Amino acid sequence: MTEEEYRAELIAEANATAETIGCTLREAFVAEVVERLREAEEVPDVEHCPETVTGPRQRRVEVDAFAYDDADDSVHLFLAIRDGGEAVPPTLVFSDARDQGFRRLQAVWDLARNGWLEANIEESRPLWSLARDLRNRQQPSALRLHILSDRRLSERVRSIPSDTAEDGTKVQFQIWDIARLYRIHQAASARDDLVVDFSGVGGGGLPVLPATASSADYDAYLAVVPADVLADMFIEHGSRLLEGNVRTYLGRRGNVNKSIERTIEQEPHRFFAYNNGIAATASAVDVRWREDGTRRLISASDLQIVNGAQTTASIAVARRDRKADLSSVSVPMKLSVVKPEVAAKLIPEISRSANSQNAVRKSDFFANHEFHRRMEEISRRLLATAVGGSQVQTHWYYERARGQWLNDQSGMRKSERDAFQRLNPRTQLITKTDLAIVELAFAGTPHIACTGAEKSFDAFAKRITEDWESDVRRREYGDGWFRSAVARTMLFRTAERLVSKAEWYGGGGERRPIVAHTMARLAKLATEVSGGGSLDWQRIWAAQEVVPSLQQQIIVTAKAVADVLRSPSNLGQSLTEWAKKQACTAQTGQVHVPVVDGFATYVMTPEDIRDETKTERSAGAVDEGLATQMRVINFPNGAWANLLEFARAEGISVSPLDLKAIAPVRRGLIPSEAQAKRLAALLDRCESAGFSARREQAQAK
């Protein structure tokens, strides 16, 4: 894909989003870009707040979205400068980025902090709530202003120096132009333009020692990092330095570790002895020999801290907030330099191993869970009924990895791409985070669905991970569950479109909270009407449309829910913040909603649900058994001896029944379901210990 093709795809994706949920093209463009940046771990979860006002002395005040990064205590504001046309747009010069972007965003901050916005705009506007939140916040570590553009930035713009806001807050600037977004797309496993410079460390670089012999896919170094260098790194780059699982872990625990702080303040000379240090990865390093015979690390590209986030953040807080003396504090660092072609696979494994000493949940590594592979397989196989006179049945395409829908079309001719998109229309694309938010809303936890994609995905991961531990519950995640999930997605997206067009809709960031709480109330209403049942998901799937009676019920429910959301329990609390409270869910769940004629025909009784669940579990057991047998059959016949040798070397338990199960498989016979299950468990034990990686290396040789 060329840069021009990437831009066309980005605009087409935004247009499809705008059509699906009924928002403006600009809102859809911002939503698409910030989601791509979030998945690339460049920005935290973002909330939308498209607002424009005229400030004092005709100062233009404008913002499209905002975010609070708990990991590094920074505030992010976003604004789009977009062209949107098919032709190549003009170059984005710095003066335009400054005048049409950064100055307008900084005006939001300045006028929020001095109270002008709260005093001069209506309380019902989303910007008023944002201004109140910004004014009440303690001074952040940094204000990060982002320009999002489908234009290409002028090559004359090499860097943008930091500035200072009226209240003394450090201001940093980022321009995400189409060229930079394209680079992120090309290097999906690496971060864009994140190069940490160590050349200023005393002696012309950070002394390092090679820690391993040359490896096919990574190199390793050991170093001792002065604490002030580590603090400067984190203050400058923030949570972009933190690998995704680590950022989540840090956010749940808080920014400051009291024990680390106490050591810095009372026994700084013993910090090295007390602290385990940090583990980091990079895609490339500049390491040079010095005349004194030492190796020096000059710079590291795409540096990510995969373990030691508490240490890093605590040191930065001590330096920034308490002006602590870090001159006698040093931190051990293990640095793994991972080649880009294996980064997507190896970095999560390094992170998993590095964090095994801490109480990181299994769900933190949910991105590569078997659940996603199963949903992907089902989505490519199940065909939805053709509707609207079309003669083509289609798939609801589950995107297990970001950009998968697009990557599947790479190398296709135009006729082949057209055929692919007819079978897998863009409007029927479901991402992992889409699914998480929809499922949380219908499960009666819309307050969690309102917290953003990252926290929603984390909560959904916990639920699926727990279910996967049970053979019975795991089998429910089959064809029927996927069809039901699609039906819920159809209702959710229909609600987004209906709410957007409602005359009472206030705009801004209200759509997601209203829709999430509406879906939860709709599901509960179905339970009330049916005496303990639920909506008839299979019937909605079969129809492949949301019929008028359901649409009418959605809008009636949404209006009742919106009235509750606009009456928060705490005076001055914004709708979006109120929607994130469990108390809000309790109120929206009890609000009276009239039942529309025809709604009852789309609900199931408890007896119907029990019969359907029993059937689904039986089908799931058969599917799971066949999948396990195929896994064992497809394992290379000659590799069983290598696996047994590996198990003995690593001390992995291999029982006599395991050996008995292997014998017929090595003779080319099909294992029984029980034998296959036993061998699959042995494979899991060995592969989790590293057998898979070693086998692949051996095959490569």
N, C-alpha and C positions, 0 to 999 in steps of 0.2 A: 504494500500500500504506500502510495506517495503521500507527501504532505497535503497536496490538493485533494486527493481522494479521502484522506483522513478528515479534512475540514468539511467536505461534502457529507461524510458519514455523520460527523458530529452535529451538523445542522439538521440533517434528516432525522437523527435521533431526537433532537430537541423538538422538531416539528411534530413528530409522532407523539411525544409526551404531551405537548400542548393540545393536540387533538384528543388524546385519550382522556385527560383529566380536565380539560376545559380552561386552562390557564393561558396567559399571554406567552408569546414566543420568547420574550426576554426572560420571564420567570423560568420557562422550561430550559432555556440555554444555561442559565445560572445553575439550576438544579442538576443538569447533566454534567457540567464542568466540575462543580464542587464534589459531586459523588465520585467522579474519576480521581480527583485529587485526594479525597478521603481514602479511597481504596489503595491509592499509591502511597498512603501514609504521609502525605504532605501537609494535610490540615486535619483538625479534629471534626467531630460531628457539627454540622452547620444548621442553623435555623434561618428560615427565609423571612425577610421583612422589607419588601420592595416599597420604598417611600421616597418622596421628593418634596421639599419645602423650600421656601425662600426665607433666609435668615436675616439678621441685622445687616444694614448697608448692602442689601441685595445679594448677600452671600448665598451661593447655591449649596444646599444641604441635601445629600443623596446617598442612599445605601440600598443594596439588594439583599444582603444576608449578613449574619454575624455568627461568631462562635466564641466559646470560652474554653480555653485549653487548661484543664485542671493539672495536667502533668507538669507544665512549666509556668502556670499562673499568668498566661498571656491572654490578651483580647484580640480577636480577629474581626475585621470588617471587610466586606466584599462589595465590589461594584463592577458591572459589566460595561465594556465599550465594544459593541458588536455591530457588524455590518449586516450579516444574515443573508446576503444575496448569493447567487450562484457564481457570479464573476469574482475574480481575485480582487479583494478589497485593497484600498490604499495602505501603505505602510503606516504603522502606528509610531509616531515620533514622540519623543519624551515630553514635549510641550503639551501635546494632547493628553498623554497619560497623567501629567501633573494637573492640568487645568480642568479636564473633564472627569478625572478620577480621584487622585490622591487628595487634592485640596477639598473636594466635596466630602470625601470620607472623613478627613481630619476635622472638618466642620461639625460632623455628627458628634465626634468625641468632645471637641472643645465646648460646643453649645450644650451638650449633655452634662458635662462636668460642672459648668458654671450655672446650670439651672435654667437657661434660656428656653430650651425646648419644652420642658415641662410647663413653663409659665405661658407659652405662646401657641401651643397646639392642643387639640381636643384630646381628652383622656381616652376616648374610644379608639384612637389611632394606634396601630402597633408601634410606631416610632415613639410615642409617649412612654409606653411600657419599657421599650429598649433604653430610652433616655434615663428613665428612673433607675433602671438596673445599673447602667453605667455610672451614674452619679453616686450611687450608694456603694459601689465596689471599692475595696481598698485599691490603692495604686498598684496596677499590675506590673509584672516584670518587663513587659513590652506591649506596645500597641502595634499590631502587624496589619498593615493595609495591603489589600490584594486587588489588583485589576485583572479581570477575566476578559479575554478578547479572542475573537476569531480572525483578527488581523495579525500580521507578522510585525514584530517589533523591529525598529530600525537597528541596524548593526552598529550604529554609533553608540548605542546605549550599552556600555559594558557592565557598569555597576551603579547602584544608587545609594549614596551615603545615608546613614541613619540621621534622624533629626530628633527634635524634642518638642513635645506638645506644650500648650500654654500652661498646663499644670506640672510640667517637668517630666512627664512620662516619656520614656525612650520610644521613638517611632521608627519602625522598619518597613521597607517597601518591597513588594513582590509584584512582578508583572508576569502573568501566565498567558502568554500570547500563543498563537496557533503552532508556532515552531516548537515552543517548549512543551506544550501538551503532546505534540506529535513525538517528541523525543521520549517522553514518559511512556507513551503507547509502545514505542519500539523496544524500550528496555523495561518491560513490565515488572521485572524483578529488582530493578535498581531505582534509586531515587535520583531525581534530576538536579544537576548543578550543586550538589552538596559535597564540597571539597573542604576538608578541615586542614588548615595550614599550621604545621608545627615548626616552621623555619625560624620563628621568633624565640623558640626555647633556647636558653643559654647554651652556647656551643654550636649553634647553627642547626638545631634539630633535636628530636627526642632520641636518646640512645636506645637501641633495641638489640636483642639477641635472637638469632634464628632458633626456633624451637623444634623444628622437625626437618627431616630430610625432604628433598623435593618430592611433592606429591602430584598426581595427575590432575587433581581438581582444586587443591588449595595449598597455601603456604601459611606458616604460623610464626609469630614473633612474641617475645616477652619484653615488657617495658615497665618502667616505673614513672608514672605521670605525676608531676607536681600538681598539688591540689588547685592552685590558682589557675593553672592551664586548663584543668578539667572544668572548673567553674566558669571560666571565660567561654569555653566551648558551649556549655549548656545555656548560658545567658545569651549568647549570640544566636545559636541555632534552635534552641528550645526542644520541643518534643520530636522534631524531625530526626533527632539523633537516636530516638528510642525505637527499637523494633516493635512491631505491633502488639505482640503478646505482652511484652514488658510494659508498654504504655498502659495497657488495660490493667495490669497488675498494680502498677504505681497508682493509677487513678483510684482503684478500690481501697488502697491502703492509706492514701493521703500523701502529701508532698514531703513531710518531715519525719525523720526517724529520730526520736529523742536520744536514743543511745549514741547514735552517730554524732549528733550535735554535742552531747556531753563530752565525748572524747575529743572533739575538735577544740572545745573551750577549755577543758581541764587537763587533758593529756595529749596534746597534739603530736608530741614526739613518739607516742606509742600507737598512733593511728595505723601505721603500716602493719604492726604486729597484730592488732585487734581485728582489722578489716580484711575480708576475703578478696576485695578488689573488684574489678569489672572484667567482663568478657565482651569483646566487640568483634564485628566483622566489617570487611571492606571489600569493594570490588577491584580496587587497584591501589598500590602504594608507590611512593617515590622514596626508595631507600638508597642512601649513598655512603660510600666509605669515606672516612675522614683521615687526615694525616696522622692522627694519634692512634690509628688502627681500629677505631670504633665504627660501628654502623649507626647511621642517623636516619630517623624517619622524618622526611621533609613534609610530606602531605599524605592524606588518605582520602580516597574517593568513596562516596556512598557509605560513609562510616555509620554503623548502627550499633548501639549498645544493647546486647541481648541479655545481659545479666549485670546487675549492679546499678539499676535505676535509682534505688533508694539512696545509695551512696552518692551518686552523681547529683541528684536533686538536692540532697541535704547539704552537700558542700556548696552548691550554688546559692542556696538560701542563706547559709551562714555568711557567705561573702557579700551577697547583695543586700540583705536586710539587717544583719547585725555587724557588718563590717569586720568580720572575724579575721584575725591574722592567720593566714594559711601558709606562711613561709616555711614552717617546719613539718607540714603535712604532705605526705606523698601516698600515691595509690598504685598498687600493682595492676597491670593490665595484660590480659591475654588477647592477642589480635590474630584473627583468622582471615586471611585474604582469599576470598572465594571467587573463582572465575565466574563471569556473568552467565555462562551457559548452564551452570549447575546451581546458581544461586537460589532459584525458586524452590529447589528441592532440599538443598543442603542447609541453608540458613535456618529454616524452621526446625530441622533436626538438631542443629547446634544449639538453638534457643531452648528446645525441649530438654536436652541433656544438661545445659548450663543451669536451668531453672529447676531441675529435679530435686535439688536440696530444699526448695521452698514450697510452700503450700499453694502451688499453682494448680488450678482445677483442670481436669481432663478437657472440659469444654473450652478452655482457653486455646486449644489446638484443634478446634472443630472444623477449621477451613478445609482440611483434607480428610474429613470423616467419611466413612462408608455411606452414610445417609445421602450425601451429595451425589456419589456415584450411582446409587440406586435411583434417585430421582431423575438424574440425567438419562439413565438407560430407559426408564419408563417414559419419559417425555419424548424420546426419539421414536418410541414404538407405538404409543397410543395415538389414534387418530380421532379428532373431534368431528362431529357431524357438520357437514357443509350447510351453511345458512345463507339467507338472502339471495337465493337463486343460483348461488355458486355451485359448480359441479366438482369442486376440489375440496377434499377433506384436508384438514390441517393439523399441525402439532402445536401444543403449547410448549414452547422451547424453554427448558430449564437451563440457565447459564451457571454451571458449576464454578467456572472461573471467569473473571471479568474479561470481556472482549471475545468470548468463545463464539458467540453468534457470528461475529465479523470474521474471526479467524477461520471458521469452517468454510468461508467463501473464498479464502485466499487461493489464488491460482485458477479460479473458475473463469470460464469465458462468460460474456454477458448473458447469453442464453441460459447457461447453467446457473448463474446467480439469480436470474429472474425466476427460474424454476424452483430454486432453493427457497427464495423469499415467498413464493406462492404457497409452498408447503409449510414454511416456518415464518409467518408474517411477523414483522417487527412489533406490531401491537400485541402479539401473544408471547412476547419475551418476558420471562420471570427470572429476576436475579435472586441471589441468596438473601439479600437484605429485604427485597420486596416480600419474599415469602415469610421472613421472620416477623416483619411488622404486621402483615395481614393475620398471621396465625395468633400472634399475641393479642391483637384486638378482639378476634372472635373467641379467644379463650377466656375473655373476661378480665384482661389486664391491659386495657387501653392506655392507662397512665404510663406503663412501661413502653408501649409502642410510641408514645409521644416523646420519649427521651432521646430519640435519634437513632440512626442506623447502627452505630457501633454498640451501644448499650442494649438495643433491641436484639441484635444478633447474639450478643453474649447471653442474654436471658433465654433466647430460643435454643442456643447451643446447650445450655444446662439442661433444659427439658428433654431434648432429643438424646443427649448423652445418657441421662438417667434411664430413659425408656429403652435404650439400646442394651442396657445391662440385663434386661428381662427378655427371655426368649419369646414369651407370649406377646408382650407389647411391641417388640421389634417387628414381629410378623404383621402387625397392623399397617405398617408403612409399605403398602403395596400399591397395586393399580387403583384400587378403590380410594385409598387415602389421597393419592395424587389427583384423582378426578375431583374429590371433595375440595382439595386445596385450590384447584383451578376455579371451582365454583365460588369459593370464598374470595378469590382474587377478582373474579368478574364482578361480584357485588361491591367490593371495595372500590374498584376503579369506576364503576357506575356511580357510586356515591360521590366520588371526587368530582366527576363531571356535573352531576346534579347540584351539588352544593355550590360549585363555582358559578352556576347560572342562576342561583336563587337570588331573589331581590333583596333578601335580608342578609346576604353574605357580605361580610365587612372587608374581605380581602386580606392582604398581608400574609401573616403566618398562621391564619385561623383554620385553613382547610384541613391540614393533617389532624389536629386535635379534634375537630368536629367530626370528621369521618371516622377516626379510630373509636371514639366514644359512641358514635352512632352504630357502628358494626357490633360493638359489645352489647348495646341495648337491643339491637335487632335480634341477635342470637338469644338473648334472655327472653325477649317477647315471644319468640317461637317456642321456647320451653314452657312459658306460661300458657300459651294457647293450646299446646298439645299435651299438657299434663305431665311434663317431664321429658319430652322429646326434643327434637331439634329441627332446623331447616332441612329440607330434602335436597341435600347436595347433589345426589346422583341425577335427580330430575332437572336441576339447573344445568348440570354438565350436559345432559342429553339435549337440552334445548339450545345450548350455546348462546343464550341471550337472557337478559334480565327483563322479564315480561312487564307490561305496564302496571299491573297490580303491585308487583314487588318494587318497582320504581316509586310508585306513589307511597308505599309504606316506608321506603327509605327516606323520602323527603319530609314526610310527616314526623318521623323519628328524629331526623336531623334537626328540625326546627325546635323540637322539645329539648333536645340535648344542648343545642346552641344557647338556649335561654339559661340553662344551668351553668354552662361554661362562662357566660358573661356576667355571672353573679358570684364571684369568688368569695370564699369564706373570710379572707383577709382583705381589708380595704386597701386598694392600691395594687393588689396582686394582679399581674397580667393574665390574660386568658391562657397563653401558652404555658406559663408556670403553674397555674392552677390545674391545668389538664394533666400535669405530671404527678399529681398527688393521688394517693390511694383514696383519700377522703372524697376527691372529686369523682372517682369511679363509683364509689358507694352512692353518691347523689344521682349521677346520671343513670345508674342502674335501677334506681327507684322511681325516676320521673315517670309520670303518667303519659302513656302513648296510646292514642286511639288506634284500634285495629281496622285496617282498610279491608273492604270487601275483596275476597279472592286470596288474601294472604294465607288463610288457614289451609288452603289447598296445597301450599308449598311447605308444609311441615310434616314431620314423621312422628309416630307414636314411640314410646319407649320400647314396645315389643318389636317394632320394625327395626329399631336401631340395634337391639340385641341380636336379631337374626342376621342383620347385615354384618355386624362385627364378627360373629362366629364364622360366617362365610369367608370374610376377608382374612381372618387368621388362618383358616384352613388353606386358602389359596397361597397365603404368604409362606406357610410352612413348606408347601410343595415347591414354590419358587426358590426359597432359601436352600432347600435340600439339593435341588438341581444345580444351583449356582455353586454350592460347595463342591459337588462332584466334578463340575466342569473345571473348577480351579485346580483340583488335585490332578485331574486327567491332563490338563494343559501344562502342568509343571514338567520341565524337561526330564525325561526318564533317566538320563545319565547323571542328573544333578542330585539324586537322592543319596548317593554315596558321599558326595561333597557335603550335603546337609548333615548327615550323621557324623561325619568327621568334625564339622564345625561345632555341632552340639556337644560332642565329647570334649573338645578343646575349651569351650566356653562354660562347661559345667551345667549345660541345660539338660533337664530331665527327659530321658527317652525310656518309656516303659516297655516291657515285653509285649503289651498289646499294641503299642505303636509299631514295633518291629514286625509284628504279625500282620498289621494292616499294610505296611509298605511292601511286603513280599509279593502279593498278587499284582499290585500296581506296577512293580518293576518288571513283571512278566507281561505287561501290556493288557491286563485284565481290568475291567471297570469295577471300581470299589463300591461296596454297599454304602448306603447313606451314613450308617454308623461309622464305617471305616473312613469315609471321606471327612466326616466331622472331626474325627480324632486326628487325622493327618493335617487338616486345615489348622487345628489348634497348635500342632507341632510347628507348622510353617510360621504361624503368628509368633510363637516364642522365639524362633530362630531369626526371623526377619526383624523383629523388634530389637534383637541384640546385634544386628548389623549384617546378617547373612546376605540379604538382598543386595546391599551395596557391594560386598566383596564378590558376589557372583557376577554382577554386572561388570566389575572391573576385570575379572578373569575372562569374561566373554569378549570384552573390548580388546584384550591382548591376543 
